[in-house]
Amino acid sequence: MGMIYQVQRDSDRELSFATHPGARRGRGILYAMAPLLLYVLAICVLFALATRDLSLWSAVKTVAVAGLAGATALGLAGFALGHRVRDRIDVDADSLQVRHTPGLGPERVSRLSWNDLVGLAIDPTVRSLGADVKLVAVHRDGRRIALVEGEPHSGQLRELAVRMSMLGGIPLQAPRFTRSDLVR
């Protein structure tokens, strides 16, 4: 499995990493495939309906060509939206900053002070499009704040979490499956 995150800076005082371009391209391809798969399904249904009445064949061909144009346009839009999704984490001795760029809408930025946190953890995630674990910040009030998602088999997210916990001076806690994981 390739890298999901690309380390941009790593020193004794700071760490910065962001979604790897290959992972962004992969997400774009995943989003682009949805309209094309629906198009193929619709064509199969139309073909099955047309075999009952061959007089509908010319209408099926017309709809198929128009549907292909629409599915292609939606596929390109899906790729652009999927490729736009990006996460960036900047960590220093005082705080960590999370920048999330969704497919649609403005970038969301949140800053967490290490003084407000009691630890970091890597929790399993129920809702997933290929990522099966998430790095969370454990707040003093018990909330588990999702930072980024990762792939469980590469170990990359764990390495980044260990490095972040060293910079912040807080422990890396054991994973926990909480009710908030079901909601988010």
C-alpha positions in Angstrom: 0.0 0.0 0.0 1.3 3.4 -0.9 1.6 6.4 1.5 -1.5 8.2 2.5 0.4 11.1 4.0 3.5 12.9 2.9 5.7 14.4 5.5 6.6 18.0 4.5 8.6 19.0 7.5 10.1 17.0 10.4 12.5 18.5 12.9 13.0 18.5 16.7 10.5 21.3 17.1 7.8 20.7 14.4 6.1 18.2 12.2 4.0 18.9 9.1 2.3 16.3 6.9 -0.5 16.4 4.3 -2.5 14.0 2.1 -0.1 12.4 -0.4 -0.8 13.4 -4.1 -1.2 9.7 -5.0 -3.9 9.2 -2.3 -5.7 12.3 -3.5 -5.6 10.9 -7.1 -6.9 7.6 -5.8 -9.8 9.2 -4.0 -10.6 11.2 -7.2 -10.7 8.0 -9.2 -13.0 6.4 -6.6 -15.4 9.4 -6.8 -15.2 9.4 -10.6 -16.2 5.7 -10.9 -19.6 6.1 -9.2 -21.4 7.8 -12.0 -19.9 5.4 -14.6 -20.9 2.4 -12.6 -24.4 3.7 -12.3 -24.5 4.3 -16.1 -23.5 0.7 -16.8 -26.2 -0.5 -14.4 -28.8 1.7 -16.1 -27.7 0.5 -19.6 -28.1 -3.1 -18.5 -31.6 -2.4 -17.2 -32.5 -0.5 -20.5 -31.1 -3.4 -22.6 -33.2 -5.9 -20.6 -36.3 -3.8 -21.2 -35.5 -3.3 -24.9 -35.3 -7.0 -25.5 -38.9 -7.4 -24.6 -39.9 -4.8 -27.2 -37.5 -4.3 -30.1 -39.3 -1.2 -31.2 -37.7 0.6 -28.2 -34.2 -0.1 -29.5 -33.6 3.3 -31.1 -34.8 5.1 -28.0 -32.4 2.9 -25.9 -29.5 3.9 -28.2 -30.4 7.6 -27.9 -30.7 7.4 -24.1 -27.4 5.4 -23.9 -25.5 8.1 -25.8 -26.9 10.9 -23.7 -26.3 8.9 -20.5 -22.7 8.3 -21.5 -22.2 12.0 -22.0 -23.8 12.8 -18.6 -21.9 10.0 -16.8 -18.6 11.2 -18.3 -19.3 14.8 -17.1 -20.3 13.6 -13.7 -17.2 11.4 -13.5 -14.9 14.3 -14.3 -16.7 16.4 -11.7 -16.4 13.5 -9.2 -12.7 13.2 -9.9 -12.2 17.0 -9.3 -14.1 16.8 -6.0 -12.4 13.7 -4.8 -9.0 15.1 -5.7 -9.7 18.3 -3.9 -10.2 16.5 -0.5 -7.0 17.1 1.5 -5.9 17.1 5.1 -2.9 18.8 6.5 -1.6 18.7 10.1 1.0 21.1 11.5 2.4 20.3 14.9 4.8 22.2 17.1 5.5 22.2 20.9 2.5 24.5 21.7 -0.3 23.1 19.5 -1.5 21.2 16.6 -3.4 22.7 13.7 -5.7 20.6 11.4 -6.6 21.9 7.9 -9.3 19.9 6.1 -10.3 20.8 2.6 -13.6 19.0 1.7 -14.7 18.2 -1.8 -17.2 21.1 -1.7 -16.9 24.2 0.5 -14.2 26.2 2.2 -11.2 24.8 4.1 -11.8 24.2 7.8 -9.0 25.0 10.2 -8.9 24.0 13.8 -6.2 24.5 16.4 -5.8 22.4 19.5 -3.5 23.3 22.4 -1.5 20.5 23.9 -2.6 21.8 27.3 -6.2 20.9 26.4 -5.4 17.4 25.5 -4.6 14.3 27.5 -3.5 12.1 24.7 -3.7 10.9 21.1 -5.1 7.6 20.0 -5.7 5.6 16.8 -9.3 4.3 16.9 -11.1 2.1 14.4 -13.6 3.8 12.3 -17.0 2.4 11.3 -17.8 4.8 8.4 -15.0 4.5 5.8 -14.2 4.8 2.1 -11.0 2.8 2.3 -9.6 4.2 5.5 -10.1 1.9 8.5 -8.5 3.8 11.4 -8.5 7.4 12.5 -6.1 9.5 14.5 -7.9 11.2 17.3 -7.0 13.8 19.9 -8.3 13.0 23.4 -9.6 16.2 25.0 -9.5 16.8 28.8 -13.3 16.6 28.9 -13.2 13.1 27.3 -14.1 14.0 23.7 -12.2 12.2 21.0 -11.6 14.7 18.2 -11.0 13.1 14.8 -7.9 14.5 13.1 -7.2 12.3 10.1 -8.0 8.9 8.7 -5.5 6.2 7.7 -4.9 2.7 6.5 -4.3 0.2 9.3 -1.8 -2.1 7.6 0.9 0.3 6.6 1.8 1.6 10.1 2.3 5.1 8.8 -0.4 6.7 10.9 1.0 5.1 14.0 4.5 6.5 13.2 3.0 10.0 12.7 1.0 9.7 16.0 4.1 8.6 18.0 6.0 11.6 16.6 3.1 14.0 17.4 2.8 12.7 20.9 6.6 13.2 21.5 6.3 16.8 20.2 3.2 17.5 22.4 4.5 15.7 25.5 1.3 13.6 25.7 0.9 9.8 25.6 -0.4 7.7 22.7 -3.4 6.0 24.3 -4.9 2.6 23.5 -7.7 2.6 20.9 -11.2 2.9 22.0 -14.5 2.3 20.3 -16.9 4.9 21.6 -20.5 5.9 20.8 -19.2 9.1 19.2 -17.5 6.9 16.5 -20.9 5.8 15.4 -22.2 9.4 15.0 -19.2 10.9 13.2 
